[in-house]
Amino acid sequence: MADLTRSPARAAEAGEAIRPPSTLRQFAVLVRIGLKAATQYRANFVLTSVGAICYEAVSLAFVGVIVHAFGSIGGWGFVEVAFVYGIRSTGHALHGLLSGQLWSTESVVRRGEFDRYLLRPVDPLVQLLTRQFQVTAVGDVVFGVVVLSVTAVAAPVDWTAGRVAFLVAAVVGSAFVESAVMLALASATFRLLDASPLLSVADRVFVTFGPYPLSVLPRAVGYLLTFVLPLAYAAFFPAAILLGRTDELFVPTWLALASPAVGLLLYAGAVRLFHRQIRHYSSPGH
Amino acid sequence: MSSLRLDPRPAPRHGTHSRLRAVSSQVRIGMLTPWAYRTSVLLGYPAIAVQIALYSVVWRAIYAGHDGTVAGSDVRTAVGYAVLGLTVSGVLNTSPYQSIASRVREGLIGVDLTRPIGLLTQNLAFQTGAVVASLPTVLVGLGTGLVVGGLAPPTSAAAAGWFAVSLLFAFAVSQLTTMLMALTSFWTLEVGGINMTFFVVRTFMSGAILPLWFMPGWLQAVAVALPFQASTYTPLAIYFGRPPGGVPMALGVQALWIVVLGGLCSWVWSRARHRVVVQGG
């Protein structure tokens, strides 16, 4: 807290114009405060992290059961499918750290908490995202990194520095792809009052299709998950490239290679959209 | 924040008639509450439809490389299972609208305790209303099933009849497990993490999405030892003509869970009411 107030105060003393800290710095400070608040309840912190790990473990078990019963999915064995899953779940974990609070957009708007966001000198989106620290993401990150490391080692990939760098970029890109979709949908809250079913649908699609090699799906569905709900960039494209299965890509290879950049672009677009939709906010009056 | 300890007092006596009215009014409130947020309910329907369509695509893709049956189930059954499973669990496995947990946290539980009917009865009545309110989901689910060509008729008339009976039992099991979970909030107040684990384990182990017959033996054994399968898997398995251990056994296990869970709920509640802390004033 002190960090936020001290520097402008000092600047004022020195007679300079008061410049607020950068958005990124505001974000970092607010996340730190949130983390402090969350770790006050240590038992809940641990239990929630464990809950998150269970959530992920169950969805991995889901895929595991199917591969167990069917042997392979469209020629992809367990290790390869699990590698797709590893990229997806690590990306999803980072997405949770950044965007987990989007799920509470509905109650923030409905209860008029958003009034306060508009009164404070910090970007309302930053305030929404840092509203509370997303404790579940801690468990998710641990789980995701473990699964990704294990499957990356087991996967038939000849690892080089370049490939590792691409993997890291792909995971970050994956987080931004998912966050972009969720942010765009959450911004509908300002018109609909409740967009959580939209978030649920998108989340369902990500969870349901996420771990599968999308090349086994009908082509129309593949394109839908590439150009409408851009799930393909979140795991399948990078995984297919790293596994050398570029012949199964249903888009030009350069587009699949650009997955990390696609994530960033989409997120930038979603942030713009959110700020435009804020104009439709009407306070419930508190 | 002040906190007030309520001494457990016997509820005032009322005639059967007024009790019935009190209960039915709770059912009515349970029906109306979700509809207060109409958009939310209405948007929930496409959510179910999309999910059903997704699973039909995924199952067909997974089965594409396999002719015939896997674990005794062909692609038609797998898709049909997804249609029915998502529909049934969408109706029965409601997450509590006004859960005991959130009412304890916000102090509203104090109001509940002053009502003339017991907390468990209130809660069950309210949830029954919520389930009735979510019945249109059946039309959406089955309608989508027809559209994606995934709605297989029951294997026999008897299977259809027992399916209906089993659904009623499943409703009871589902509500009692949720209530038992909610009652723990008297001890833990902050239940986010436990709740999440609960919902996830319930979805997986109840067979709402993945039929238990695909699971390896040891995992099936775990699922059978838990009450969740009795809340979704059992009626579905009966519908598709493969009730675990035969129909009488399947229904018997459900009935047993109702007795066990009902007993557990009233026992936990009898302990919990001595610990009630009403937050705020």
Interface residues (C-beta under 8 A of the other chain):
Chain A: Y41 N44 V46 L47 T48 S49 V50 G51 A52 C54 Y55 V58 A61 F62 V65 I66 H68 A69 F70 S72 I73 G74 G75 V135 T136 L192 L193 D194 A195 S196 P197 L198 S200 V201 R204 V205 T208 F209 Y212 V216 L217 P218 V221
Chain B: Y37 T39 S40 L43 G44 P46 A47 V50 Q51 L54 Y55 V57 V58 A61 I62 A64 G65 H66 V70 A71 E190 G192 G193 I194 N195 M196 T197 V200 V201 T203 F204 I209 L210 F214 M215 P216 L219
